[in-house]
Amino acid sequence: RGWLPWLSACGEQSRLRCAPWVMAADGEALVLTPESMRRWAPSKTFVPRTPPDSAPEARELQWFAGAAMSGTGERAVVSTTDGQLHAIHPAGGYLQALHRNEAFGVRAMTFTHHSASIVYAAGKSIGTRSGTIVQHRLHDNTATRMHSAHGETRVVCVSVCPTRDIFASTDEAGNVMLWHMGACNAVATTRVGSSANLTCFDATGTVFVVAGPDCGVALYSVASFMMGPFKTSAAPAALLRKRVRAAIVPAGSDRGAASAAAAGADSGSAGPASSSARGGGSVEEHDERWTHLACSPDGKILALTTSLGAVHLLNAFDLTILADVPEHTEIPAGAAGAAAGAAGGAEATAGAGPAAATPTVLGRPDGTAMAASAFSPCGSCLVRPTACGRPEAIFLGAFASMEAGKPFDRVDAGKLPRALLGEAAGGSDESRHADPIIGVVMHPTRALVLSFSAKAAALWTPPPIHKSVGTAGKAAGEGGAAATAGAGTAAAAAKPSA
């Protein structure tokens, strides 16, 4: 049923260790470490392009809702809640094209095997069908094919197979379907529970994973999909928390809305649905749910991201829990003072970032924008969104000794090194998003992270000084102290431009 071939393929991949480095913009090899990624900074930012004839109310409600990057990394697309597609050149850092797609709307967007083609779920009803999946060609802004087997049930997740021209989709009723790119009808379909599920393929393209609150996590063989899963585990579903008091950041809010709401809740001044002073944020009871599922490049780890920004790491072979990483709840330094004022004198200073007891819901509660994490190309770290405006890298070196088909002990999340991108810049507002980050996407080969919040998208890259330091390091082995002096001169010259 596909178990032994998949296990053999994953075992071969696990023996081919991925080096913990990526390629920098200048072509040099860059090692991903907590120290190096703390120095990353936004090199380019983008804001939603609103049509000139749109009403002011519509502009306030317009959010960035999703992002995707092609397999070659030559193009990235960021979508908005009103159906606009912002095509970005990641390496060049500029906007290539802006496509208006208000007729369909865009949800659960991902690239196909071609950098000019994407597939997504329609955010609006097409006729009487609200569960339509659209294949879209970017170079001429044309919908090439529509898949409508989901009928009137809204599609939640779309995942493309990395090795074949097929993709999987799930809807809110628990239906899971396999599609061929060239056919309008589903190749196979099954029902997994009665609630929304997530899905993704492994690196070999022979197995795909389904995760949901009813079924937990299940592994399916693509060749024998209709025969049911060959491995299931209900343990991860028990990690989802119910009725959590969380800050809700509405559209149009600025930084500090969630923090002020959290501070008000901690001081006792906020009720179950009270509004904060800035941005209209509120603290409400929220049922934590899974919003994104990803498989590591080496096929050993599954990462489940929740609506509060927590990450559950699972063993991809036996589906045991490897680590349960809680959400990052630090209040941004710039928002701490505002939170104190909104809370009526809460103990928060502008220079410190105290830990907030109330987490923040990343994205929109209606599911139009959901939190998403991304593995690095080498699989050495996982980059996730946070409410403080900076992506956080979780380093997975503790799982380097995992082998296919063998059990692995659970790791304390506190022992996994973590680093906030741009943390070396301190409390500077220029090194973070103004709103909680919703999702992140990482370039398949380069040292580049694309993150997006409600009102901005940013490209994070290492500073230019990396090239000077690397060159000086090579020269230091040959020339000694003279190379060190050269590195200091190069760093001083690069500082104003950075």
C-alpha angles and dihedrals in degrees: 000000000000098000101111097043091048092047091050093049093048091048090055090050093049090056090055098072117210114232112236095240141090134196118270123217091265093052096256121134110254120199114220108229132149090252094052096045093050087066094055114113139182108275096181135012132198131196129201112276105226120200112254092235095054121114120250090245090056091051091054091051094047110107136174100251108178146358136203137177128207121247092252094046094232094119138029128187128204117192130203131215091254093056103262119145118211108199110203132188101223099197094044095040097222138116110259100186143343116221121193113214105165093141094068108019121213131256133158094010124189138159125254121218090285122074091222096053131072134177123210144157116260111250092205134051115267103207105314094335121093095170099069121140116208131203108209131195112213104197092065100017094240132148103229102182139007127207114199107170092117089069114189095348115104116244115236106183138018121190127181122214110242095218107031138045093253135100138190130225137188132197138200093266094061097258116147118195136184118213137188116224092232098048131072095209127071117261094210136357138189138168120243111185123313103275138067117298135192126222141190139166127239121240093265094054092227098100133041129193129224121197127183142142092257101045100027105210123337133182119217131188113230091217094053102027095141092056092069133244122324093206131028137172129185095187097092091057089062089065092067111103124222128217096003116175101238136166115250115207111203126209114282095029125130133216114302097038094105093036092051091049090049092049091048091052092050092050092050095245096109124077128205091286106013122148123239123228096247124054096350095270118166139195113232139160110271132187107222113233138178113261105173138025124195137171122216118247092250092050095237104106135047119202121204115192119200132210090256094053098257118138128214114201115204135187104250092213105050098011094234118151113262099179139346108214112194123221121276105251102175114135112233111256093236092052097047093083092049090049090053092052093047091048093052100253103336115175100265128120129199093240098052134063107216121192114260117222091209117070124215127239107238111217128359124320091228090065098244089119118029133183115260135183131198137210120229115249090253093045093233095121143017120224115208136179122256137191093238093073098252128094115241124220117213112198117219103196090123089071097050092106095057115126130198115271095003124112120249127202121246115261125218108247090223090065094059110096113238134187134186113225110242092016091129089067090067118213096342113144090214092067098058144045118266090228134038111287115250103190145354134208125191127213112252094233111004134072094257134120125193113204130175136194130182096284107019145037121206138193111219117204136164115264120267090246088079090079092050093048092047092049091047091048091056092047091047091066089056107030106026120206096006090068091052091056089048090053091053091051092048091049092051090050093048095048099079093048092048 
